Amino acid sequence: MEKPVILCVDDENFVLNSLKAQLRTQFGKDYVIETTESGEDALEVIHHILSSGAPFPIIISDHIMPDMKGDELLIKVHTLSKHTLKIMLTGQADIEAVRNVVNKANLYRYISKPWEQSDLIITVTEALNKYQTDRELEIKNEQLTRYNQELEQKITERTAELRKKNEDLTDSINYAKRIQHAMLPFPERIAQSLGNDYFIIFKPKDIVSGDFYWFQDMSVESYDLGISNKTSNSEKENKIVIVAADCTGHGVPGAFMSMIGNELLNQIVNVHHITSPELILNQLHKGIRYALQQGETENRDGMDIAICVIDKEKSTVEYAGAMNPLYYVQHDSENQTPVFQEIKANKMSIGGLQSEEERIFTKYEIPLGIRTPSTNNQSKTTFYLCSDGFQDQFGGKDNRKFMTKNLKELLLSISHLPMHEQKVILDKTFEDWKGQKLQIDDVLIFGVRV
């Protein structure tokens, strides 16, 4: 690499020789000391220095010169090499010239003739140190700029990759949503058995849900996952099985559990024809523990669930629940005063840790078809199977839970309305309560009137 160059410009030869001698003595080992007697010659030398690639840290120029004044020269030098430090050397103070160079060429120092050698050496030494520091800082800034550009490029590429992966993952989850919804009972199939006397509120927290519902009319030929419950007329049971379940977690983990639960219910009810709700829960518990190998592993996943079985021949509803209760409203046969009832579930979930040998669930039987003596009309009962998502939702002006007490009061207040109107009110109440806050859990309410 070429040595750095210090250029001295003065139209008086003895001044140049003095400058050269003093600078060479102090800096000659590490720097080339060049001299010229005019501004035009100086510009030629500078072009040569710059074209050679040699560093050009300092120019020391006289101000009063015949062909080109020092301020004019230094301004031209600044356009060619802005990093070069400019020092003006003159015996005639010209404040306007100095101001001109300061404003247009970033003048570093002004030295008066005659100068003290020590002052000259100190000034040049400080200038060289500044030049070196500035260049090192500029190099670091250039490196930092390149690094930032490279980093921004990597971030852009990585962001694009993550966005693509996120899109792929979202596409996959959306596809899983379609599969999950396809496994849920079709509304047409439920309406075939219940007509307009039912509603379902199903609001997953995420794209897919850990809550799910299940429905089977045992008197109607149906096919679940390719498994037929088709039997002879003498073997058919005149029963409807309704299930509302809340699996461990929500989103993808909960959705996996819901699909396991759906498959097990198909096996228990459609293949093995078990229709008593407490026995369904018992078999479902065993099936979950076996499917997840919970006897051998630390897996504790499972579900809370409520099951109703409508026995149309006996005119009863049978219920059994694991953690999830059953709510229902009956009207007094004479004055139509609504009576709200709750049947509490067994305080144990389906699946998970099991300390006892077998999990025993309780079956409750609710009579239907009470007739009024005056009109001989049968009263109807409205049943509600729920997960805990609605009542646990935070919202309202104080950002509190909706609470089970408020849900019960709401169900009682709307129980006399047509089922589709009840659904509208429940849905609006939930959305108004939640407002702009995040939904914290899956929401499921299955209402049926018999």
Residue pairs with C-beta under 8 A, 6 or more apart in sequence:
1 53
1 54
2 32
2 52
2 53
2 54
2 55
3 30
3 31
3 32
3 54
4 30
4 31
4 32
4 54
4 55
4 56
4 57
5 31
5 32
5 33
5 34
5 49
5 54
5 55
5 56
5 57
6 23
6 27
6 31
6 32
6 33
6 34
6 57
6 58
6 59
6 60
6 124
7 34
7 35
7 36
7 42
7 45
7 46
7 49
7 56
7 58
7 59
7 60
8 16
8 19
8 20
8 23
8 33
8 34
8 35
8 36
8 59
8 60
8 61
9 35
9 36
9 37
9 38
9 39
9 41
9 42
9 59
9 60
9 61
9 62
9 65
9 70
9 73
10 16
10 19
10 35
10 37
10 61
10 62
10 65
10 89
11 37
11 38
11 62
11 64
11 65
11 66
12 62
13 37
15 62
15 113
16 35
16 37
17 35
19 33
19 35
19 60
19 89
19 120
20 33
20 35
22 117
22 120
22 121
23 31
23 33
23 120
23 124
24 33
26 121
26 124
26 125
27 33
27 124
27 128
31 57
31 128
32 54
34 45
34 49
36 42
36 44
36 45
38 65
38 66
38 67
38 68
39 61
39 65
39 67
39 68
39 69
39 70
39 72
39 73
39 76
40 67
40 68
42 59
42 61
42 73
42 77
43 73
43 76
43 77
43 80
46 56
46 59
46 77
46 80
46 81
47 80
49 56
50 56
50 80
50 81
55 135
56 81
56 83
56 84
57 83
57 84
57 85
57 127
57 128
57 131
57 132
58 84
58 85
58 87
58 124
58 127
58 128
58 131
59 74
59 77
59 84
59 85
59 86
59 87
60 87
60 89
60 111
60 124
61 70
61 73
61 74
61 86
61 87
61 88
61 89
62 70
62 88
62 89
62 90
63 69
63 70
63 71
63 88
63 89
63 90
63 92
63 94
63 97
64 70
64 90
64 91
64 92
65 73
69 97
70 88
70 89
70 90
70 97
70 101
71 88
71 94
71 97
71 98
71 100
71 101
71 105
74 86
74 88
74 101
74 105
74 107
75 100
75 101
75 104
75 105
77 84
77 86
77 105
78 84
78 86
78 104
78 105
78 106
82 106
83 131
83 134
83 135
83 138
84 131
85 108
85 127
85 130
85 131
86 101
86 105
86 106
86 107
86 108
87 107
87 108
87 109
87 110
87 111
87 123
87 124
87 127
88 97
88 98
88 101
88 107
88 109
88 110
88 111
89 111
89 113
89 115
90 110
90 112
90 113
91 112
91 113
91 114
93 112
98 107
98 110
101 107
108 127
108 130
109 123
109 127
111 119
111 120
111 123
170 207
173 206
173 207
173 208
173 252
174 207
176 207
176 208
176 252
176 255
177 204
177 207
177 208
179 259
180 208
180 209
180 212
180 255
180 258
180 259
183 212
183 225
183 259
183 262
184 202
184 212
184 213
184 214
185 213
185 214
185 215
185 216
187 200
189 215
189 217
189 222
190 198
190 200
190 215
191 198
192 217
192 220
193 215
193 217
193 220
193 240
194 240
194 448
196 418
196 419
196 420
197 380
197 419
197 448
197 449
197 450
198 419
198 446
198 447
198 448
198 449
199 419
199 420
199 422
199 423
199 445
199 446
199 447
200 213
200 423
200 444
200 445
200 446
200 447
201 390
201 423
201 426
201 427
201 430
201 443
201 444
201 445
202 209
202 211
202 213
202 443
202 444
203 389
203 430
203 439
203 442
203 443
203 444
204 211
204 250
204 442
205 250
205 251
205 389
205 439
205 440
205 441
205 442
205 443
206 250
206 251
206 252
207 251
208 251
208 252
208 254
208 255
209 250
209 254
209 255
209 258
209 442
209 444
210 246
210 247
210 248
210 249
210 250
210 251
210 253
210 254
210 255
210 257
210 258
210 442
211 244
211 245
211 246
211 247
211 250
211 254
211 258
211 387
211 389
211 442
211 443
211 444
212 245
212 247
212 258
212 261
212 262
212 444
213 242
213 243
213 244
213 245
213 385
213 444
213 446
214 241
214 242
214 243
214 245
214 261
214 262
214 265
215 240
215 241
215 242
215 243
216 222
216 224
216 229
216 240
216 241
216 265
216 269
216 270
217 239
217 240
218 229
218 236
218 237
218 238
218 239
218 240
218 241
218 269
218 273
218 275
219 236
219 237
219 238
219 239
219 240
219 312
221 228
221 229
221 230
222 228
222 229
222 270
224 266
224 270
225 263
225 266
227 266
227 267
227 270
227 271
228 270
229 269
229 270
229 271
229 273
231 273
237 273
237 275
238 311
238 312
238 313
239 275
239 309
239 310
239 311
239 312
240 309
240 310
240 312
241 269
241 275
241 277
241 280
241 307
241 308
241 309
242 307
242 308
242 309
242 310
242 385
242 446
242 448
243 265
243 305
243 306
243 307
243 385
244 305
244 306
244 324
244 385
244 386
244 387
244 444
244 445
244 446
245 258
245 261
245 303
245 304
245 305
245 306
245 324
245 387
245 444
246 303
246 304
246 305
246 323
246 324
246 387
246 388
246 389
246 442
246 444
247 254
247 257
247 258
247 261
247 301
247 302
247 303
248 254
248 257
248 300
248 301
248 302
248 303
248 351
249 257
249 301
250 441
250 442
253 301
254 442
257 301
257 302
257 303
260 288
260 291
260 292
261 284
261 288
261 303
261 305
261 350
264 283
264 284
264 287
264 288
264 291
265 280
265 284
267 287
268 274
268 280
268 283
268 284
268 287
269 275
269 280
272 283
274 280
274 283
275 309
276 309
276 318
276 320
276 363
277 307
277 308
277 309
277 318
277 319
277 320
277 361
277 363
278 320
278 360
278 361
278 362
278 363
280 307
280 320
281 305
281 307
281 320
281 321
281 322
281 350
281 359
281 361
282 358
282 359
282 360
282 361
284 305
284 350
285 302
285 322
285 350
285 351
285 354
285 359
288 294
288 301
288 302
288 303
288 350
288 351
289 295
289 351
289 354
292 299
292 301
292 351
293 299
294 300
294 351
294 352
294 353
294 354
300 351
300 352
300 353
301 351
301 352
302 349
302 350
302 351
302 352
303 322
303 349
303 350
303 351
304 322
304 323
304 324
304 345
304 349
304 350
304 387
304 388
305 321
305 322
305 323
305 324
305 350
306 319
306 321
306 322
306 324
306 325
306 326
306 345
306 385
306 386
307 319
307 320
307 321
308 317
308 318
308 319
308 326
308 383
308 385
308 448
309 317
309 318
309 319
310 316
310 317
310 448
310 450
311 317
311 318
315 367
315 368
315 369
316 365
316 366
316 367
316 368
317 328
317 365
317 366
317 368
317 381
317 383
317 450
318 363
318 364
318 365
318 366
319 326
319 343
319 363
319 364
319 365
319 366
320 345
320 346
320 361
320 362
320 363
320 364
321 343
321 344
321 345
321 346
321 361
322 345
322 346
322 348
322 349
322 350
322 361
323 345
323 346
323 347
323 348
323 349
324 345
324 385
324 386
324 387
324 388
325 342
325 343
325 344
325 345
326 342
326 343
326 345
326 364
326 383
326 384
326 385
327 340
327 341
327 342
327 383
327 384
327 386
327 408
327 411
328 340
328 341
328 343
328 366
328 381
328 382
328 383
328 384
329 338
329 339
329 340
329 341
329 381
329 382
329 411
329 412
329 415
330 338
330 339
330 341
330 370
330 379
330 381
331 337
331 338
331 339
331 379
331 380
331 416
332 338
332 339
332 379
333 370
333 371
333 372
333 373
333 379
334 372
334 373
334 374
336 416
338 412
338 415
338 416
340 408
340 411
340 412
340 415
342 408
343 364
343 366
346 361
346 362
348 359
348 361
366 381
368 378
368 381
368 450
369 378
369 379
370 378
370 379
371 377
371 378
371 379
372 379
380 449
380 450
381 449
381 450
382 415
382 419
382 447
382 448
382 449
383 447
383 448
383 449
383 450
384 411
384 445
384 446
384 447
385 445
385 446
385 447
386 407
386 444
386 445
386 446
387 441
387 442
387 443
387 444
387 445
388 441
389 439
389 440
389 441
389 442
389 443
389 444
390 402
390 407
390 426
390 430
390 443
390 445
391 401
391 402
391 403
391 404
391 406
391 407
392 401
392 402
392 440
392 441
393 401
393 402
393 430
393 433
393 434
393 439
393 440
393 441
393 443
394 400
394 401
394 434
394 437
394 440
395 402
395 433
395 434
395 435
395 437
396 402
396 433
396 435
399 437
402 430
402 433
410 425
410 426
410 429
414 421
414 422
414 425
414 426
415 422
417 425
419 447
419 448
419 449
422 447
423 447
426 445
430 443
